Amino acid sequence: MNEPGRDWRAHSIEGVFLRFLVHENRKHRHTLVYEWLLQTARRLGIHGGSAYRGIAGFGRHGVLHEQHFWELAGDMPVEIRFVCREAEANRLLDAVEAEQLSIFYVIGPTRFGIAGAHKDEWERLMASEM
């Protein structure tokens, strides 16, 4: 097996992988919850987030939701993902609680970085935007 050309652990930083799962049509103050999460994360200085629509799923109530050809939008699961520093994730979770939203989330440790760039360069850019 080939040895890596770079020490990727040293090139990355510790953070968390934060995921929320909501139904696509769920709203909070006339805004879709997944849009609210993305907008709030951006406002809090989190450097990126994405929402992914599921094709099928069920939640704590056990009701199976599936996409059918004739449905344009509905109650499909949406996963909203953020890879960020733990303090940033905590600020977003605090904002969710402050709005009295009840949203299922998963959080776990991860490492992240930017391949093709020097660590000090991307770390400085990310720190300056906070």
Secondary structure as the mmCIF struct_conf table of DSSP 4:
data_model
#
loop_
_struct_conf.conf_type_id
_struct_conf.id
_struct_conf.beg_label_comp_id
_struct_conf.beg_label_asym_id
_struct_conf.beg_label_seq_id
_struct_conf.end_label_comp_id
_struct_conf.end_label_asym_id
_struct_conf.end_label_seq_id
HELX_LH_PP_P HELX_LH_PP_P1 ASN A 2 PRO A 4
BEND BEND1 GLY A 5 ARG A 6
HELX_RH_AL_P HELX_RH_AL_P1 TRP A 8 HIS A 11
BEND BEND2 SER A 12 SER A 12
STRN STRN1 ILE A 13 HIS A 23
TURN_TY1_P TURN_TY1_P1 GLU A 24 ASN A 25
STRN STRN2 LYS A 27 HIS A 28
TURN_TY1_P TURN_TY1_P2 ARG A 29 HIS A 30
STRN STRN3 THR A 31 LEU A 32
HELX_RH_AL_P HELX_RH_AL_P2 VAL A 33 ARG A 43
TURN_TY1_P TURN_TY1_P3 LEU A 44 GLY A 45
STRN STRN4 SER A 50 ARG A 53
BEND BEND3 ILE A 55 ILE A 55
STRN STRN5 ALA A 56 PHE A 58
TURN_TY1_P TURN_TY1_P4 ARG A 60 HIS A 61
STRN STRN6 LEU A 64 GLU A 66
TURN_TY1_P TURN_TY1_P5 PHE A 69 TRP A 70
BEND BEND4 LEU A 72 ALA A 73
BEND BEND5 ASP A 75 ASP A 75
STRN STRN7 PRO A 77 CYS A 84
HELX_RH_AL_P HELX_RH_AL_P3 GLU A 86 ALA A 98
TURN_TY1_P TURN_TY1_P6 GLU A 99 GLN A 100
STRN STRN8 PHE A 104 PHE A 112
TURN_TY1_P TURN_TY1_P7 ALA A 115 GLY A 116
BEND BEND6 ALA A 117 ALA A 117
HELX_RH_AL_P HELX_RH_AL_P4 LYS A 119 SER A 128
TURN_TY1_P TURN_TY1_P8 GLU A 129 GLU A 129
#
